[in-house]
Each structure stands twice: as C-alpha cells, then as structure tokens.
Amino acid sequence: MESLGLAPDNSSLPLVLKACARLSAVERGKGIHSSIWNSGLDKDVRIGTALVDFYRKNGLIEI
C-alpha cells in the first residue's frame, strides 16, 4: 500500500495484521505496529484487537 502512495487506515490495518499473522511475518507485523503507534491509530478498538490477535497467533502475547 505504502509503495503505491496509499496511507493505511483503521479499515485496512486489521486485514494487513491478519495476513501477517497467517504468514508468521513477525518482523513485518512489528513494523506495522510501530507505524500504528506513530500515526496515532493505536486507540482504535479494531486495530488493538488485531494487534493482540497477531501477537497471540505468533506466540508473542507478552509483548
């Protein structure tokens, strides 16, 4: 998305995190988490739930 100049939003980010969880793309997911934090979208409930699910599926829930 970013390479196309599109900014991720609260609708697309949960889907991207779900894909990262399925692919076990931990580093990519952590990078997305950092982007979420920096953009201020961390207070969105759907995004927060997707983050918890991402870390849980990858065995990193303590993060």
C-alpha positions in Angstrom: 0.0 0.0 0.0 2.6 2.5 1.0 4.6 1.8 -2.1 1.6 2.9 -4.1 1.3 6.1 -2.0 -1.8 4.9 -0.1 -2.0 5.6 3.6 -3.2 2.7 5.7 -6.3 3.4 7.8 -8.4 1.8 10.5 -10.2 -0.4 7.9 -7.1 -1.8 6.1 -4.7 -2.3 9.0 -6.6 -5.1 10.8 -6.6 -7.0 7.5 -2.9 -6.5 7.0 -2.2 -7.6 10.5 -4.4 -10.7 10.0 -2.3 -11.6 6.8 0.9 -11.1 8.7 -0.3 -13.4 11.5 -1.3 -16.1 8.9 2.1 -15.9 7.3 4.0 -15.7 10.6 5.6 -12.4 9.3 6.6 -11.3 12.7 9.0 -8.6 11.7 6.6 -7.1 9.2 3.8 -7.1 11.8 6.1 -5.4 14.4 6.9 -2.7 11.8 3.2 -2.2 11.2 2.7 -1.9 14.9 5.3 0.8 15.0 3.6 2.6 12.2 0.3 2.3 14.0 1.8 3.8 17.2 3.4 6.7 15.2 0.2 7.5 13.4 -2.0 7.7 16.5 -4.2 4.9 15.3 -3.3 2.8 18.4 -6.5 3.8 20.2 -8.8 2.2 17.6 -10.5 -0.9 19.0 -10.4 -2.9 15.8 -6.7 -2.2 15.4 -6.0 -3.0 19.0 -7.8 -6.3 18.7 -6.0 -7.2 15.5 -2.6 -6.4 17.2 -3.5 -8.7 20.2 -4.6 -11.4 17.8 -1.4 -11.0 15.7 0.9 -11.4 18.7 -1.2 -14.2 20.1 -1.0 -16.2 16.9 2.7 -15.8 16.8 3.2 -16.8 20.4 4.3 -13.3 21.5 1.4 -12.3 23.6 3.7 -11.0 26.4 4.7 -8.1 24.1 
